[in-house]
Amino acid sequence: MEITVTLDVMLAKRKMRSKELAAIVGITEQNISLLKSGKVKGIRFETLARICAALDCQPGDILEARARP
């Protein structure tokens, strides 16, 4: 099973830029970019909770489990 990040979709739905989210969450724009691209191996629950609070969403709205082909 593979976990994909759909943060860019939620940002678009909320009409929010990565820069704004980074400022609210307290992490760098670079880290938001890495997260959006799926190039991270993990995320702290605290960071995930802050992102969800800023976007008014649930973790399942920005993380998706997919079966590997």
C-alpha positions as CSV (number, residue, x, y, z in Angstrom):
1,M,0.0,0.0,0.0
2,E,1.2,3.5,-0.8
3,I,0.2,6.7,0.9
4,T,-0.2,9.7,-1.5
5,V,-0.4,13.3,-0.4
6,T,-3.3,15.4,-1.9
7,L,-2.4,18.6,0.0
8,D,-2.3,20.6,-3.2
9,V,-6.0,19.7,-3.9
10,M,-7.1,20.9,-0.4
11,L,-5.1,24.1,-0.8
12,A,-6.9,24.8,-4.0
13,K,-10.3,24.1,-2.5
14,R,-9.5,26.5,0.4
15,K,-8.0,29.0,-2.0
16,M,-4.9,29.2,0.1
17,R,-1.3,29.4,-1.0
18,S,1.6,27.3,0.3
19,K,3.3,30.4,1.7
20,E,0.2,31.2,3.8
21,L,-0.2,27.7,5.1
22,A,3.5,27.5,6.0
23,A,3.2,30.7,8.0
24,I,0.1,29.4,9.9
25,V,1.5,26.0,10.6
26,G,5.0,27.3,11.5
27,I,7.0,25.3,9.0
28,T,9.0,26.4,6.0
29,E,7.6,26.7,2.5
30,Q,10.2,24.2,1.5
31,N,8.7,21.6,3.8
32,I,5.2,22.3,2.5
33,S,6.6,21.9,-1.1
34,L,8.3,18.6,-0.1
35,L,5.1,17.4,1.5
36,K,3.0,18.3,-1.6
37,S,5.3,16.5,-3.9
38,G,5.3,13.4,-1.8
39,K,9.0,13.4,-1.2
40,V,8.8,13.0,2.5
41,K,8.9,9.7,4.4
42,G,6.9,10.8,7.3
43,I,5.1,13.7,9.1
44,R,4.7,14.4,12.8
45,F,1.2,14.1,14.1
46,E,1.5,17.6,15.5
47,T,2.3,19.1,12.1
48,L,-0.5,17.1,10.5
49,A,-2.9,18.4,13.1
50,R,-1.8,22.0,12.5
51,I,-2.2,21.6,8.8
52,C,-5.7,20.1,9.2
53,A,-6.7,22.9,11.6
54,A,-5.5,25.6,9.2
55,L,-7.3,24.0,6.3
56,D,-10.4,22.9,8.4
57,C,-10.1,19.3,7.2
58,Q,-9.4,15.8,8.4
59,P,-6.1,13.9,7.8
60,G,-8.0,11.7,5.3
61,D,-8.7,14.7,3.2
62,I,-5.0,15.3,2.5
63,L,-3.6,11.7,2.7
64,E,-4.8,8.9,0.5
65,A,-4.0,5.1,0.7
66,R,-3.6,3.4,-2.7
67,A,-2.8,-0.2,-3.5
68,R,0.4,-0.6,-5.4
69,P,0.0,-1.9,-8.9
